[in-house]
């Protein structure tokens, strides 16, 4: 059978159907390109599916329509191998997000340009997140980068699927240049030494210490003592399911994990969002009314009320007054 520039889907009643997933760097798509996807779907009675890798899959194509679909899109057919860099998932970063710490769009686009479709020992996915919320799920990518106040955390070896694995922290560096250099070293070392295995399996086989020694070289990481300490606490607690102490003492918690805000306490501008909504859940609608749609976000709910008000352009004194009326049932 002739090679088809698409992925074979389920065969139903002996009929083969194919899917193509054109590259969309960072998930940013212009209206004109989006219209081409729509035209292809309408022309060939195909289905459009948003993927987890920030791309748009066109599926339910007949074999004879695959090349025509690529032509309508104005793209070369994807005759690439399966063992390659699949995608670079990117969060909005400082370009669009009020909580971002670093420019994930700039870095992610550079990584996409450098590596997407490069042949590898196995498939590879990358993720770039602009803050520790890690909306790009960078901790589960073969190579993941997460922005912090001080710079970037660079991870390797993550994967999801049937055998999920959290990535290992390789180093914390200060600049985008250092990230690109470290990623290049990791990719090169992996390509030259791995078998047909994901980076995580490669690290497990040779040992994390050996991997770090091979790729860090003269790169000087930021002192990650606090991060390492927190990670160690989390790992230790996770290993002991009977532990009674919290994994990490979060802002507003005492050493025993008790809340800083208790029932009957007044709400002040320094009250932590998470504690407010846990102790006084009837305040949630008022917080949502000022634009706080991210009350499930760990980063957002660990903020004091004054910071949340500032981010959303709302006077904190007025907000405290409104929440206090709700608390008192006024």
C-alpha positions as CSV (number, residue, x, y, z in Angstrom):
1,X,0.0,0.0,0.0
2,X,1.3,3.5,-0.9
3,X,2.5,5.7,2.0
4,X,-0.2,8.0,3.2
5,X,0.6,11.4,4.8
6,X,-1.8,10.8,7.6
7,X,-2.4,8.5,10.6
8,X,-4.7,5.6,10.1
9,X,-7.7,5.7,12.4
10,X,-10.1,2.9,13.3
11,X,-11.1,0.7,10.4
12,X,-14.9,0.4,10.3
13,X,-16.7,-2.1,8.0
14,X,-13.4,-2.5,6.1
15,X,-13.2,1.2,5.3
16,X,-10.0,3.1,6.3
17,X,-10.1,6.6,7.5
18,X,-7.1,8.9,8.2
19,X,-6.3,11.9,10.4
20,X,-3.8,14.7,9.8
21,X,-2.6,17.0,12.5
22,X,-0.9,20.1,10.9
23,X,1.7,21.9,12.9
24,X,0.4,25.0,14.8
25,X,3.3,26.6,16.7
26,X,2.3,27.4,20.2
27,X,-1.4,26.9,19.3
28,X,-1.6,30.4,17.8
29,X,-3.7,30.2,14.7
30,X,-4.7,33.2,12.5
31,X,-8.3,33.5,11.2
32,X,-7.3,32.9,7.6
33,X,-5.6,29.6,8.6
34,X,-8.6,28.6,10.7
35,X,-10.8,29.2,7.7
36,X,-8.7,26.7,5.7
37,X,-9.3,24.0,8.4
38,X,-13.0,24.7,8.1
39,X,-12.9,24.5,4.3
40,X,-11.1,21.2,4.4
41,X,-13.6,19.8,7.0
42,X,-16.6,20.9,4.9
43,X,-15.1,19.7,1.6
44,X,-14.3,16.2,2.8
45,X,-17.0,15.8,5.5
46,X,-14.2,15.6,8.1
47,X,-14.2,16.3,11.8
48,X,-12.1,18.9,13.6
49,X,-10.6,17.9,17.0
50,X,-8.6,20.2,19.3
51,X,-5.7,18.1,20.6
52,X,-3.9,18.3,23.9
53,X,-0.8,19.5,22.1
54,X,-2.4,22.8,21.0
55,X,-3.1,21.6,17.4
56,X,-6.2,20.9,15.4
57,X,-6.6,17.3,14.1
58,X,-8.6,16.8,10.9
59,X,-10.0,13.3,11.0
60,X,-12.3,11.0,9.1
61,X,-10.5,11.6,5.8
62,X,-10.5,9.0,3.1
63,X,-7.1,7.9,1.8
64,X,-7.6,9.7,-1.6
65,X,-8.4,12.9,0.2
66,X,-5.4,13.2,2.5
67,X,-3.0,14.8,-0.1
68,X,-5.8,17.1,-1.3
69,X,-6.4,18.2,2.3
70,X,-2.7,19.1,2.7
71,X,-2.8,21.0,-0.6
72,X,-5.9,23.0,0.5
73,X,-4.1,23.9,3.8
74,X,-1.1,25.1,1.8
75,X,1.2,22.8,3.7
76,X,3.7,20.0,2.7
77,X,2.4,16.5,3.6
78,X,3.8,15.2,6.9
79,X,5.9,12.2,5.9
80,X,7.8,12.3,9.2
81,X,8.8,9.4,11.4
82,X,6.8,8.7,14.5
83,X,10.0,8.9,16.7
84,X,10.4,12.6,16.6
85,X,9.7,15.8,18.5
86,X,5.9,16.0,18.3
87,X,5.1,19.4,19.7
88,X,6.1,22.2,22.1
89,X,3.1,23.1,24.3
90,X,3.2,26.7,25.4
91,X,1.2,28.6,28.0
92,X,0.3,32.4,27.4
93,X,3.2,33.6,29.6
94,X,3.9,37.3,30.2
95,X,2.6,38.0,26.7
96,X,-1.0,37.5,27.9
97,X,-1.3,36.2,31.4
98,X,-1.3,38.4,34.5
99,X,0.2,35.7,36.7
100,X,3.1,34.7,34.5
101,X,6.6,35.1,35.7
102,X,8.5,34.6,32.4
103,X,8.0,34.9,28.7
104,X,7.0,31.3,27.8
105,X,5.8,32.3,24.3
106,X,9.2,33.6,23.2
107,X,11.1,30.6,24.6
108,X,8.5,28.1,23.4
109,X,8.5,29.4,19.9
110,X,12.3,29.2,19.7
111,X,12.2,25.6,20.9
112,X,9.5,24.8,18.4
113,X,11.6,26.3,15.6
114,X,14.7,24.4,16.7
115,X,13.3,21.0,17.4
116,X,9.8,20.2,16.1
117,X,9.9,17.2,13.7
118,X,13.5,16.4,14.4
119,X,14.0,12.6,14.5
120,X,14.7,11.1,17.9
121,X,15.3,7.7,19.5
122,X,11.6,7.8,20.5
123,X,8.8,10.3,20.5
124,X,9.5,13.5,22.4
125,X,7.2,16.2,23.7
126,X,8.2,19.6,25.2
127,X,6.3,22.0,27.4
128,X,7.1,25.6,28.4
129,X,5.2,27.2,31.3
130,X,5.5,30.8,32.4
131,X,4.9,30.1,36.1
132,X,4.8,27.3,38.5
133,X,1.1,26.7,37.8
134,X,2.5,24.8,34.8
135,X,-0.6,25.2,32.6
136,X,1.4,23.5,29.8
137,X,1.8,20.5,32.0
138,X,5.6,20.8,31.6
139,X,6.3,18.3,34.5
140,X,4.8,15.5,32.3
141,X,6.8,16.3,29.2
142,X,10.1,14.7,28.0
143,X,11.6,18.2,28.3
144,X,9.8,20.7,30.4
145,X,10.6,24.3,31.3
146,X,8.8,26.3,34.1
147,X,9.2,30.0,34.8
148,X,9.9,31.3,38.3
149,X,10.5,34.8,39.7
150,X,14.2,34.1,39.5
151,X,14.4,32.4,36.1
152,X,13.6,28.9,34.8
153,X,13.4,25.4,36.1
154,X,14.5,22.8,33.5
155,X,13.1,19.3,33.7
156,X,13.6,16.1,31.8
157,X,12.0,12.7,31.6
158,X,8.3,13.3,32.1
159,X,5.5,11.4,30.4
160,X,1.8,10.7,30.7
161,X,0.0,7.7,29.2
162,X,-0.3,4.2,30.7
163,X,2.9,4.6,32.7
164,X,3.1,8.2,33.9
165,X,6.3,9.6,35.2
166,X,7.1,13.1,36.7
167,X,10.1,14.8,35.1
168,X,13.3,15.2,37.1
169,X,14.5,18.7,37.9
170,X,17.9,19.0,36.1
171,X,18.7,22.6,37.0
172,X,17.4,26.1,37.7
173,X,18.9,28.7,35.5
174,X,18.5,32.5,35.3
175,X,18.3,33.2,31.6
176,X,16.5,32.1,28.4
177,X,20.0,31.6,26.8
178,X,21.0,29.1,29.5
179,X,17.7,27.2,29.0
180,X,18.3,26.9,25.3
181,X,21.9,25.7,25.9
182,X,20.9,23.2,28.5
183,X,18.0,21.8,26.3
184,X,20.4,21.5,23.4
185,X,22.8,19.5,25.5
186,X,20.0,17.2,26.8
187,X,18.7,16.6,23.3
188,X,22.1,15.9,21.9
189,X,23.1,13.5,24.7
190,X,19.8,11.7,24.4
191,X,20.1,11.3,20.6
192,X,23.6,10.0,20.8
193,X,23.2,7.6,23.6
194,X,19.6,6.4,24.0
195,X,18.0,3.2,22.7
196,X,14.5,3.2,21.4
197,X,13.2,4.7,24.7
198,X,11.7,7.9,26.1
199,X,14.0,10.3,28.0
200,X,12.5,9.2,31.3
201,X,13.4,5.5,30.6
202,X,16.8,6.6,29.4
203,X,17.4,8.5,32.7
204,X,16.2,5.5,34.7
205,X,18.6,3.3,32.9
206,X,21.8,5.3,33.3
207,X,20.9,7.1,36.5
208,X,19.9,10.8,37.1
209,X,23.3,11.7,38.5
210,X,25.0,10.4,35.3
211,X,22.5,12.3,33.1
212,X,23.1,15.6,35.0
213,X,26.8,15.2,34.9
214,X,26.7,14.7,31.1
215,X,24.5,17.7,30.4
216,X,25.3,20.4,32.9
217,X,28.9,21.0,32.2
218,X,29.9,24.6,33.0
219,X,26.3,25.7,33.4
220,X,26.0,27.2,36.9
221,X,22.5,26.5,38.3
222,X,20.7,29.0,40.6
223,X,20.9,27.8,44.2
224,X,17.8,25.6,44.5
225,X,18.1,24.7,48.2
226,X,14.6,25.9,49.0
227,X,13.0,24.1,46.1
228,X,15.0,20.9,46.8
229,X,13.9,21.1,50.5
230,X,10.2,21.5,49.5
231,X,10.5,18.7,47.0
232,X,12.1,16.4,49.5
233,X,9.3,17.2,52.0
234,X,6.7,16.4,49.4
235,X,8.4,13.2,48.4
236,X,8.8,12.1,52.0
237,X,5.1,12.8,52.8
238,X,3.9,11.1,49.6
239,X,5.9,8.0,50.5
240,X,4.0,7.9,53.9
241,X,0.3,7.9,53.2
242,X,-0.4,7.8,57.0
243,X,1.4,11.0,57.7
244,X,-0.7,13.6,59.5
245,X,1.3,16.7,58.8
246,X,0.7,18.7,55.5
247,X,3.1,18.1,52.6
248,X,4.3,21.7,52.7
249,X,3.4,24.5,55.0
250,X,1.6,26.9,52.7
251,X,1.3,30.7,53.3
252,X,-1.2,31.3,56.1
253,X,-0.7,27.9,57.8
254,X,1.0,27.2,61.0
255,X,3.5,24.4,61.6
256,X,0.6,22.0,62.3
257,X,-1.2,23.0,59.1
258,X,-4.0,24.9,60.8
259,X,-5.6,27.8,59.0
260,X,-4.6,31.4,59.7
261,X,-8.3,32.4,59.3
262,X,-10.9,30.7,61.5
263,X,-14.7,30.9,61.7
264,X,-15.7,34.2,63.2
265,X,-12.4,36.0,62.3
266,X,-12.8,39.3,60.3
267,X,-11.7,39.4,56.7
268,X,-8.9,41.8,56.1
269,X,-6.8,43.0,53.2
270,X,-4.1,40.5,54.2
271,X,-6.4,37.5,54.4
272,X,-5.4,34.7,52.1
273,X,-8.0,34.0,49.3
274,X,-7.9,30.2,49.9
275,X,-8.7,30.6,53.5
276,X,-11.5,33.1,52.8
277,X,-13.4,30.8,50.5
278,X,-12.8,27.8,52.7
279,X,-14.0,29.5,55.9
280,X,-16.7,31.7,54.2
281,X,-17.7,29.9,51.0
282,X,-20.7,32.3,50.6
283,X,-18.1,35.0,49.6
284,X,-17.2,33.1,46.4
285,X,-19.9,34.8,44.2
286,X,-18.7,38.2,45.3
287,X,-15.1,37.3,44.4
288,X,-16.2,36.0,41.0
289,X,-18.1,39.2,40.3
290,X,-14.9,41.2,40.3
291,X,-13.4,38.8,37.7
292,X,-11.8,36.1,39.9
293,X,-12.7,33.2,37.7
294,X,-9.5,31.3,38.8
295,X,-10.5,30.4,42.3
296,X,-9.4,26.8,41.6
297,X,-5.9,28.0,40.7
298,X,-3.3,27.3,43.5
299,X,-1.3,30.4,42.6
300,X,-4.4,32.6,42.8
301,X,-5.8,31.2,46.0
302,X,-2.5,31.5,47.9
303,X,-2.5,35.3,47.3
304,X,-3.6,37.9,50.0
305,X,-6.8,39.7,49.2
306,X,-5.0,43.0,48.5
307,X,-2.9,41.4,45.8
308,X,-5.9,39.8,44.1
309,X,-7.7,43.1,44.2
310,X,-4.8,44.9,42.6
311,X,-4.5,42.3,39.8
312,X,-8.2,42.6,39.0
313,X,-8.2,46.4,39.3
314,X,-10.5,46.6,42.3
315,X,-10.2,48.8,45.4
316,X,-9.3,46.5,48.2
317,X,-11.0,48.6,50.9
318,X,-14.3,48.4,49.0
319,X,-13.8,44.6,48.5
320,X,-13.1,44.1,52.2
321,X,-16.2,46.0,53.1
322,X,-18.3,43.9,50.7
323,X,-16.9,40.6,52.0
324,X,-17.4,41.7,55.6
325,X,-21.0,42.4,55.0
326,X,-21.4,38.9,53.5
327,X,-19.6,37.4,56.4
328,X,-21.8,39.1,58.9
329,X,-25.0,38.2,56.9
330,X,-25.8,41.9,56.4
